[in-house]
Amino acid sequence: MDALDLFWHIANFVLPAVAVGALTAALCKLFWRRGLARTSWFTLAWQASAAGLAVLVAGLVITGHDGRMVTWAALVVACAVVPWLKASR
């Protein structure tokens, strides 16, 4: 595997966490305007993406494979919990 293949492999591993984190942050800012008024979209997005990436790495370590359905479900839950915790404060 050369450097370009490694880059694309890692980028494709990280991209679902970043995409779901960004989408979650945008939807939460839309629906929880008052609760998240003081929190920026970028802050929500990077925190949700970091939680999602941690779940993807944990799923890879625990199951030994990337892309298991339980890992995808945990990704969605983790990305949703971060803004929910912010809004509930």
TIMI-2910 file (N, C-alpha, C, CB; in pm, 1 decimal, decimal comma, always signed):
<rs>
+----------+----------+----------+----------+----------+----------+----------+----------+----------+----------+----------+----------+------+
!      n_x !      n_y !      n_z !     ca_x !     ca_y !     ca_z !      c_x !      c_y !      c_z !     cb_x !     cb_y !     cb_z ! resn !
+----------+----------+----------+----------+----------+----------+----------+----------+----------+----------+----------+----------+------+
!    +85,5 !   -116,8 !     +0,0 !     +0,0 !     +0,0 !     +0,0 !    +90,4 !   +123,6 !     +0,0 !    -97,4 !     -0,4 !   +123,1 !  Met !
!    +70,5 !   +209,7 !    -98,5 !   +150,8 !   +331,1 !   -103,0 !    +83,3 !   +442,1 !    -21,3 !   +172,2 !   +376,5 !   -249,5 !  Asp !
!   +145,6 !   +558,1 !    -18,0 !    +98,6 !   +668,1 !    +67,1 !    -38,8 !   +718,8 !    +22,7 !   +199,9 !   +783,5 !    +65,4 !  Ala !
!    -64,1 !   +723,6 !   -104,9 !   -193,6 !   +771,4 !   -153,7 !   -306,1 !   +674,6 !   -117,3 !   -189,0 !   +791,5 !   -305,5 !  Leu !
!   -281,2 !   +546,6 !   -129,4 !   -380,6 !   +447,2 !    -87,9 !   -407,7 !   +454,8 !    +61,7 !   -333,9 !   +306,5 !   -125,1 !  Asp !
!   -303,1 !   +475,1 !   +140,1 !   -319,8 !   +488,9 !   +284,8 !   -402,6 !   +612,0 !   +318,6 !   -183,4 !   +496,7 !   +354,0 !  Leu !
!   -374,9 !   +722,8 !   +248,7 !   -452,7 !   +844,6 !   +270,6 !   -600,7 !   +821,2 !   +243,8 !   -400,8 !   +957,6 !   +181,9 !  Phe !
!   -632,9 !   +761,3 !   +128,9 !   -773,6 !   +738,5 !    +94,8 !   -838,8 !   +637,5 !   +188,3 !   -785,9 !   +690,6 !    -49,3 !  Trp !
!   -764,1 !   +541,0 !   +234,0 !   -817,4 !   +442,2 !   +327,3 !   -855,9 !   +509,4 !   +459,6 !   -714,1 !   +329,5 !   +351,9 !  His !
!   -768,0 !   +592,1 !   +511,5 !   -797,0 !   +663,0 !   +636,6 !   -907,3 !   +766,3 !   +616,3 !   -670,1 !   +731,4 !   +690,5 !  Ile !
!   -905,5 !   +836,7 !   +504,1 !  -1009,8 !   +936,3 !   +476,5 !  -1147,6 !   +871,1 !   +467,9 !   -979,1 !  +1011,2 !   +345,8 !  Ala !
!  -1156,3 !   +756,4 !   +404,7 !  -1285,0 !   +686,8 !   +394,8 !  -1328,5 !   +626,5 !   +527,8 !  -1277,2 !   +577,6 !   +289,5 !  Asn !
!  -1235,2 !   +602,5 !   +617,5 !  -1270,9 !   +555,5 !   +751,0 !  -1325,8 !   +670,3 !   +835,7 !  -1148,9 !   +491,8 !   +820,0 !  Phe !
!  -1268,0 !   +788,7 !   +821,5 !  -1305,1 !   +905,3 !   +902,6 !  -1428,6 !   +976,6 !   +847,7 !  -1188,4 !  +1003,3 !   +909,9 !  Val !
!  -1449,8 !   +972,5 !   +718,0 !  -1556,5 !  +1049,2 !   +654,5 !  -1696,4 !  +1023,7 !   +710,2 !  -1557,0 !  +1020,1 !   +509,9 !  Leu !
!  -1737,9 !   +901,5 !   +739,4 !  -1872,8 !   +884,4 !   +795,7 !  -1891,4 !   +956,3 !   +929,3 !  -1902,4 !   +737,0 !   +813,9 !  Pro !
!  -1791,6 !   +955,8 !  +1014,2 !  -1802,8 !  +1024,6 !  +1142,6 !  -1813,5 !  +1174,9 !  +1122,4 !  -1682,9 !   +991,8 !  +1232,0 !  Ala !
!  -1736,6 !  +1229,4 !  +1030,3 !  -1741,2 !  +1373,3 !  +1004,4 !  -1873,7 !  +1412,4 !   +939,9 !  -1624,1 !  +1415,7 !   +914,4 !  Val !
!  -1920,3 !  +1333,2 !   +845,1 !  -2045,9 !  +1365,3 !   +777,2 !  -2165,3 !  +1356,5 !   +871,4 !  -2066,9 !  +1272,1 !   +658,9 !  Ala !
!  -2172,3 !  +1250,6 !   +949,6 !  -2284,2 !  +1236,5 !  +1043,9 !  -2274,8 !  +1342,0 !  +1153,1 !  -2285,8 !  +1095,1 !  +1106,5 !  Val !
!  -2155,6 !  +1374,7 !  +1198,5 !  -2138,8 !  +1479,2 !  +1298,5 !  -2182,2 !  +1615,9 !  +1247,4 !  -1995,0 !  +1485,1 !  +1343,2 !  Gly !
!  -2145,5 !  +1648,7 !  +1124,4 !  -2184,4 !  +1777,1 !  +1066,3 !  -2334,6 !  +1783,9 !  +1042,9 !  -2110,1 !  +1800,8 !   +935,2 !  Ala !
!  -2392,2 !  +1676,8 !   +991,9 !  -2536,5 !  +1673,9 !   +968,8 !  -2614,2 !  +1681,1 !  +1099,5 !  -2575,3 !  +1548,1 !   +892,4 !  Leu !
!  -2567,4 !  +1611,0 !  +1199,9 !  -2632,1 !  +1614,7 !  +1330,8 !  -2626,4 !  +1754,8 !  +1389,4 !  -2566,4 !  +1514,7 !  +1426,3 !  Thr !
!  -2512,0 !  +1819,7 !  +1380,0 !  -2498,0 !  +1955,5 !  +1432,6 !  -2591,0 !  +2052,0 !  +1360,6 !  -2353,2 !  +2003,2 !  +1420,1 !  Ala !
!  -2601,0 !  +2039,1 !  +1229,4 !  -2688,7 !  +2128,4 !  +1153,5 !  -2835,4 !  +2107,4 !  +1189,8 !  -2668,8 !  +2106,9 !  +1003,6 !  Ala !
!  -2876,3 !  +1982,9 !  +1201,1 !  -3016,0 !  +1956,0 !  +1236,4 !  -3047,5 !  +1997,8 !  +1379,4 !  -3047,2 !  +1808,2 !  +1218,1 !  Leu !
!  -2953,7 !  +1978,8 !  +1469,1 !  -2976,8 !  +2018,7 !  +1608,1 !  -2983,3 !  +2169,7 !  +1621,4 !  -2867,2 !  +1963,1 !  +1698,8 !  Cys !
!  -2899,0 !  +2242,1 !  +1547,4 !  -2907,4 !  +2388,1 !  +1550,3 !  -3040,3 !  +2436,1 !  +1492,8 !  -2790,6 !  +2450,2 !  +1472,4 !  Lys !
!  -3095,5 !  +2361,2 !  +1399,9 !  -3223,6 !  +2397,7 !  +1340,6 !  -3339,5 !  +2371,5 !  +1436,5 !  -3245,0 !  +2320,9 !  +1210,8 !  Leu !
!  -3339,4 !  +2258,4 !  +1503,2 !  -3452,5 !  +2220,3 !  +1587,4 !  -3442,0 !  +2269,2 !  +1731,8 !  -3466,4 !  +2072,0 !  +1587,0 !  Phe !
!  -3321,5 !  +2281,7 !  +1785,6 !  -3302,8 !  +2327,1 !  +1923,8 !  -3238,4 !  +2464,8 !  +1923,7 !  -3216,2 !  +2226,6 !  +2004,3 !  Trp !
!  -3304,7 !  +2560,8 !  +1864,6 !  -3246,3 !  +2694,6 !  +1850,6 !  -3218,6 !  +2760,1 !  +1984,6 !  -3337,9 !  +2782,9 !  +1769,4 !  Arg !
!  -3312,9 !  +2753,3 !  +2075,6 !  -3294,3 !  +2819,3 !  +2205,7 !  -3190,6 !  +2748,1 !  +2290,8 !  -3426,5 !  +2825,9 !  +2281,1 !  Arg !
!  -3198,3 !  +2617,9 !  +2295,7 !  -3105,3 !  +2542,4 !  +2379,8 !  -2960,9 !  +2548,7 !  +2332,1 !  -3148,4 !  +2399,4 !  +2386,4 !  Gly !
!  -2942,1 !  +2564,8 !  +2203,2 !  -2807,1 !  +2566,8 !  +2146,2 !  -2770,0 !  +2703,6 !  +2089,7 !  -2795,4 !  +2461,9 !  +2037,1 !  Leu !
!  -2835,2 !  +2808,9 !  +2135,1 !  -2810,5 !  +2942,1 !  +2080,0 !  -2667,4 !  +2988,9 !  +2106,6 !  -2909,4 !  +3042,2 !  +2138,8 !  Ala !
!  -2612,5 !  +2955,2 !  +2221,5 !  -2478,1 !  +3002,6 !  +2255,3 !  -2368,0 !  +2911,2 !  +2204,4 !  -2465,3 !  +3017,4 !  +2404,0 !  Arg !
!  -2402,8 !  +2796,3 !  +2152,3 !  -2303,6 !  +2701,3 !  +2100,8 !  -2296,0 !  +2712,7 !  +1949,5 !  -2338,5 !  +2556,0 !  +2142,6 !  Thr !
!  -2176,0 !  +2726,5 !  +1896,6 !  -2161,4 !  +2739,5 !  +1751,3 !  -2180,0 !  +2605,2 !  +1681,8 !  -2024,0 !  +2797,8 !  +1716,5 !  Ser !
!  -2213,5 !  +2613,2 !  +1553,6 !  -2230,8 !  +2491,9 !  +1474,4 !  -2099,1 !  +2414,5 !  +1467,0 !  -2281,1 !  +2526,3 !  +1332,4 !  Trp !
!  -1989,7 !  +2486,4 !  +1451,2 !  -1859,6 !  +2420,9 !  +1439,3 !  -1825,1 !  +2341,6 !  +1564,6 !  -1751,1 !  +2524,0 !  +1411,7 !  Phe !
!  -1854,4 !  +2399,1 !  +1681,5 !  -1826,9 !  +2329,1 !  +1806,5 !  -1907,6 !  +2200,7 !  +1815,7 !  -1857,5 !  +2419,0 !  +1926,1 !  Thr !
!  -2035,5 !  +2209,5 !  +1784,5 !  -2118,6 !  +2088,6 !  +1785,2 !  -2068,6 !  +1986,1 !  +1684,8 !  -2263,9 !  +2123,8 !  +1755,0 !  Leu !
!  -2031,1 !  +2032,9 !  +1567,0 !  -1988,9 !  +1941,5 !  +1461,0 !  -1860,2 !  +1868,2 !  +1497,2 !  -1969,9 !  +2017,6 !  +1330,8 !  Ala !
!  -1760,9 !  +1940,4 !  +1548,7 !  -1635,6 !  +1870,7 !  +1577,9 !  -1648,8 !  +1779,6 !  +1697,9 !  -1524,1 !  +1970,0 !  +1601,4 !  Trp !
!  -1731,4 !  +1818,5 !  +1796,7 !  -1748,7 !  +1730,5 !  +1912,1 !  -1825,9 !  +1604,0 !  +1874,5 !  -1821,1 !  +1804,5 !  +2024,7 !  Gln !
!  -1929,6 !  +1618,9 !  +1793,6 !  -2004,4 !  +1501,6 !  +1748,4 !  -1918,2 !  +1413,8 !  +1657,9 !  -2132,3 !  +1544,6 !  +1674,5 !  Ala !
!  -1838,5 !  +1475,9 !  +1573,4 !  -1749,4 !  +1398,9 !  +1485,9 !  -1643,4 !  +1324,4 !  +1565,7 !  -1682,4 !  +1491,1 !  +1384,0 !  Ser !
!  -1590,9 !  +1387,6 !  +1669,4 !  -1491,3 !  +1320,8 !  +1754,0 !  -1552,3 !  +1201,8 !  +1826,9 !  -1432,0 !  +1419,5 !  +1855,6 !  Ala !
!  -1674,6 !  +1219,1 !  +1876,2 !  -1742,8 !  +1107,1 !  +1942,2 !  -1769,2 !   +995,1 !  +1841,9 !  -1875,8 !  +1154,1 !  +2006,8 !  Ala !
!  -1811,1 !  +1031,5 !  +1722,0 !  -1835,4 !   +931,6 !  +1618,7 !  -1709,5 !   +858,6 !  +1576,8 !  -1897,8 !   +995,9 !  +1499,1 !  Gly !
!  -1599,5 !   +931,0 !  +1566,4 !  -1472,7 !   +867,6 !  +1530,5 !  -1426,4 !   +773,3 !  +1640,0 !  -1365,5 !   +973,1 !  +1503,5 !  Leu !
!  -1445,6 !   +811,8 !  +1765,3 !  -1410,5 !   +722,8 !  +1876,0 !  -1492,1 !   +594,2 !  +1871,3 !  -1431,7 !   +793,4 !  +2010,0 !  Ala !
!  -1618,8 !   +605,5 !  +1835,9 !  -1704,0 !   +487,3 !  +1823,6 !  -1657,6 !   +399,2 !  +1707,2 !  -1851,3 !   +528,8 !  +1803,8 !  Val !
!  -1621,3 !   +460,1 !  +1595,3 !  -1574,0 !   +380,9 !  +1481,3 !  -1444,8 !   +306,1 !  +1514,8 !  -1552,0 !   +471,4 !  +1359,4 !  Leu !
!  -1354,0 !   +372,1 !  +1584,9 !  -1229,5 !   +306,1 !  +1624,3 !  -1259,4 !   +193,9 !  +1723,8 !  -1130,1 !   +408,3 !  +1685,8 !  Val !
!  -1347,6 !   +220,7 !  +1819,8 !  -1383,7 !   +116,6 !  +1917,2 !  -1450,7 !     -1,4 !  +1847,4 !  -1477,1 !   +173,9 !  +2026,0 !  Ala !
!  -1537,7 !    +26,0 !  +1751,2 !  -1602,2 !    -81,4 !  +1677,1 !  -1502,9 !   -163,9 !  +1597,2 !  -1706,8 !    -25,0 !  +1584,9 !  Gly !
!  -1403,4 !    -98,0 !  +1540,4 !  -1299,2 !   -169,3 !  +1466,1 !  -1216,5 !   -256,7 !  +1559,0 !  -1208,2 !    -70,2 !  +1392,3 !  Leu !
!  -1184,4 !   -205,2 !  +1676,4 !  -1104,3 !   -281,9 !  +1771,7 !  -1184,0 !   -399,2 !  +1828,8 !  -1055,3 !   -191,1 !  +1885,4 !  Val !
!  -1309,6 !   -373,8 !  +1864,9 !  -1390,2 !   -478,5 !  +1928,9 !  -1430,5 !   -588,1 !  +1831,2 !  -1514,6 !   -417,8 !  +1991,2 !  Ile !
!  -1481,0 !   -549,0 !  +1713,9 !  -1529,4 !   -649,4 !  +1619,4 !  -1421,3 !   -701,2 !  +1525,5 !  -1641,7 !   -592,2 !  +1538,7 !  Thr !
!  -1315,1 !   -624,6 !  +1507,8 !  -1208,5 !   -666,8 !  +1418,0 !  -1233,9 !   -632,5 !  +1272,9 !  -1187,9 !   -812,7 !  +1430,3 !  Gly !
!  -1348,8 !   -570,8 !  +1243,4 !  -1382,8 !   -533,6 !  +1106,0 !  -1442,8 !   -394,0 !  +1104,9 !  -1481,2 !   -635,6 !  +1043,3 !  His !
!  -1425,7 !   -327,9 !   +993,3 !  -1483,9 !   -195,8 !   +974,0 !  -1620,8 !   -210,1 !   +908,5 !  -1390,9 !   -106,2 !   +888,3 !  Asp !
!  -1715,4 !   -127,8 !   +948,5 !  -1844,0 !   -123,4 !   +881,5 !  -1949,2 !   -220,0 !   +931,1 !  -1823,7 !   -146,9 !   +741,4 !  Gly !
!  -1938,4 !   -269,6 !  +1050,6 !  -2043,5 !   -355,6 !  +1105,8 !  -2166,0 !   -271,3 !  +1138,2 !  -1993,7 !   -430,5 !  +1232,8 !  Arg !
!  -2283,2 !   -330,3 !  +1128,4 !  -2406,8 !   -256,1 !  +1151,8 !  -2416,2 !   -203,9 !  +1294,7 !  -2526,4 !   -343,8 !  +1121,4 !  Met !
!  -2367,0 !   -277,9 !  +1390,6 !  -2371,2 !   -231,6 !  +1529,2 !  -2282,6 !   -108,1 !  +1545,4 !  -2326,1 !   -344,1 !  +1626,2 !  Val !
!  -2174,3 !   -100,9 !  +1472,0 !  -2086,9 !    +15,9 !  +1478,1 !  -2154,5 !   +137,1 !  +1416,0 !  -1954,1 !    -12,6 !  +1407,3 !  Thr !
!  -2224,8 !   +118,0 !  +1304,5 !  -2296,4 !   +229,7 !  +1241,6 !  -2407,1 !   +281,1 !  +1333,1 !  -2355,5 !   +186,7 !  +1105,8 !  Trp !
!  -2477,9 !   +190,7 !  +1399,7 !  -2583,6 !   +232,4 !  +1492,9 !  -2524,1 !   +308,9 !  +1610,4 !  -2662,9 !   +110,0 !  +1543,9 !  Ala !
!  -2412,1 !   +261,3 !  +1662,0 !  -2345,8 !   +330,9 !  +1772,1 !  -2292,6 !   +466,9 !  +1727,1 !  -2231,4 !   +245,4 !  +1828,0 !  Ala !
!  -2250,0 !   +478,3 !  +1602,2 !  -2205,2 !   +606,3 !  +1546,4 !  -2318,0 !   +707,8 !  +1548,6 !  -2153,5 !   +588,0 !  +1402,9 !  Leu !
!  -2435,0 !   +668,2 !  +1503,7 !  -2549,4 !   +759,2 !  +1501,6 !  -2588,6 !   +800,8 !  +1643,1 !  -2668,8 !   +693,6 !  +1430,8 !  Val !
!  -2589,8 !   +705,5 !  +1734,8 !  -2625,2 !   +737,0 !  +1873,5 !  -2522,5 !   +830,8 !  +1935,2 !  -2636,5 !   +608,5 !  +1957,1 !  Val !
!  -2394,9 !   +805,1 !  +1914,9 !  -2290,2 !   +889,7 !  +1972,7 !  -2295,7 !  +1031,4 !  +1917,2 !  -2152,7 !   +829,1 !  +1946,3 !  Ala !
!  -2320,1 !  +1043,8 !  +1786,7 !  -2328,4 !  +1176,8 !  +1727,1 !  -2453,1 !  +1251,6 !  +1773,0 !  -2327,3 !  +1166,5 !  +1575,2 !  Cys !
!  -2556,7 !  +1181,5 !  +1812,8 !  -2678,5 !  +1246,8 !  +1860,9 !  -2670,0 !  +1282,0 !  +2008,4 !  -2798,5 !  +1157,9 !  +1836,7 !  Ala !
!  -2594,2 !  +1207,4 !  +2085,0 !  -2586,3 !  +1231,1 !  +2229,4 !  -2510,8 !  +1360,7 !  +2260,4 !  -2517,9 !  +1112,3 !  +2299,2 !  Val !
!  -2408,0 !  +1392,1 !  +2184,5 !  -2326,8 !  +1511,3 !  +2213,2 !  -2409,2 !  +1639,3 !  +2207,3 !  -2210,7 !  +1520,7 !  +2114,8 !  Val !
!  -2483,7 !  +1668,8 !  +2100,3 !  -2564,5 !  +1791,4 !  +2100,9 !  -2679,9 !  +1785,0 !  +2201,1 !  -2619,6 !  +1817,7 !  +1961,6 !  Pro !
!  -2731,2 !  +1667,1 !  +2225,4 !  -2837,9 !  +1652,8 !  +2322,7 !  -2788,9 !  +1692,4 !  +2462,6 !  -2890,8 !  +1508,6 !  +2322,9 !  Trp !
!  -2668,7 !  +1650,7 !  +2497,2 !  -2611,2 !  +1689,7 !  +2625,4 !  -2587,5 !  +1839,4 !  +2633,0 !  -2481,3 !  +1615,7 !  +2649,4 !  Leu !
!  -2545,3 !  +1899,0 !  +2522,1 !  -2524,9 !  +2043,8 !  +2517,7 !  -2656,5 !  +2118,5 !  +2533,0 !  -2457,1 !  +2084,0 !  +2386,9 !  Lys !
!  -2760,8 !  +2068,4 !  +2468,2 !  -2891,3 !  +2137,1 !  +2471,6 !  -2959,6 !  +2122,2 !  +2605,0 !  -2982,1 !  +2084,0 !  +2362,8 !  Ala !
!  -2930,2 !  +2014,6 !  +2676,6 !  -3000,4 !  +1989,9 !  +2803,0 !  -2941,0 !  +2068,1 !  +2919,4 !  -2998,0 !  +1842,3 !  +2835,3 !  Ser !
!  -2828,8 !  +2135,0 !  +2898,6 !  -2768,5 !  +2214,2 !  +3006,0 !  -2843,7 !  +2340,5 !  +3030,4 !  -2625,7 !  +2246,5 !  +2974,6 !  Arg !
+----------+----------+----------+----------+----------+----------+----------+----------+----------+----------+----------+----------+------+
</rs>
